[in-house]
Amino acid sequence: MDFQLTDEQQMIRDAVREFAQNEIAPVAAKFDERSEFPVETVRKAGELGFMGVEVPEEYGGAGLDSICHAIVMEEISAADGAHGTIVSVNNSLYGVPLLAFGTHEQKLKFLKPVASGEINGAYGLTEPQSGSDAQAMRSRAILSADRSHYVLNGKKAWITSAPVAKYIVFFAKTVSVDGESRQPSAFIIDTEEAGFNRGKSEPKLGIRASATCEIELTDYKCPVENRLGEEGEGFRIAMTVLDVGRVGIAAQALGIAQAAYDAAVAYSREREAFGSPIGSFQAIQGKLADMKCRIDASRLLTYQAAWNKMQCVKNGGRNTLNGSVAKLYASETAMFVTHQALQIHGGMGYSKELPLERYFRDAKITEIYEGTSEIQRMVIGRLITGLR
């Protein structure tokens, strides 16, 4: 077993860390406070290949492996969780379905400009009445009489990057001529076409620089050639995407946890109480020890899931179990570590003068999106028992 990064992976880590700490970290608080999408740094990330890490160069990406993807997510999220979310959507939620199920023509038209960072993509699965229960979606797609296009109607909620996205992968149940609802299908939506509307933007607790809003399609005409995969294949596409995306969210949670831990260690050495650095007190040392153990375990689980994802690509199969385990443990570690780090900082941790309170707010979403912790436990339990 080799736990060392390759020379290429280490080079990527150094490059993304330098970018994240020099370009993102200094402006993160400003964009968080304003709830403003960070256009400039996102474009720079695209120029460096971070918006399409695993996408082949032919389609605008960097052509790197899944470990590099985890590295990019961890390092960018350590600087700012919101930037990590933006990068995750382009790479995983939007990039994966296009890469795995798109035709060559679709990849050139819809994936290449997103993977290169020229424009943004988004993923429209969640609806107001159906979060974890994706099968309960109400969005509908009806094939036209001449079979040239689908007419789409439906509303989606909590769509990350939707306020700025040019293209969105949209899921809707296909409907037969007699009105019978069938399985979901996936469609590539151009947000500049008639029938597409953006709703209210969400005022979020954390990842505030990541733009999120509702979207609604009203008699939107989607050309048949813009359907992604086969008709009725939408649920398979959606679950495949989430398998991959959960590895990215695990890496995001890991980055947030690492940043909070590093800040806590530094503060424990500097802050004095009763004549000694607080890091010399056993109570503080115990907190730091627990944080260190959970972060190291999260990193091993996350990188194992990333490695296993590559094996699934080579040999077929799903990365469901590894992805869910990594996402569950790393996200709960992020909440645990940011909580303890804030406690170590005391009143200063509660102040916006330091980034600790932002780490704490950003960490929470990792336990919710792309499958809540409760859903992860359900998925893991079913897979290890074979029972539903």
MOCOR-V457919 format. One line per field, one symbol per residue. ss: DSSP state (2 for helix, 1 for strand, 0 for the rest). phi: phi as a letter, one per 20 degrees, with the letter a starting at -180 (. if undefined). Layout:
BEGIN
ss: ???
phi: ???
END
This chain:
BEGIN
ss: 0000002222222222222222222222222222000022222222200000000022200000022222222222222022222222222222222222200222222222222000011111001001000222000111100000111111111111000011111111111000001111111111000001111110000000000111111111111222110000022222222222222222222222222222222222220110011222022222222222222222222222222222222220000222222222222222222222222220222200000222222222200000002222222222222000
phi: .deeffgfffffgffffffffedegfdffffffeldfegffffffffeneebgefgggdneemeeffffffgffffffeafffffffffffefefffffecffgffffedegfffenfcddbcddfcgecefeffegdfccdffgelebdddcrccclefmgfcfecceddbffcffenfedffcdcedefeefneceefeeeefckfeefcbecbdclfedggfefemefnefffffffffgffffffgffgffffffffgffffffeefdblncfffeefffffffffffffffffffffffffffffffffdnnddffffffffffffffgfffffffffffmfffeeffdfgffgfffffffedflofgfffffffgffeemdd
END
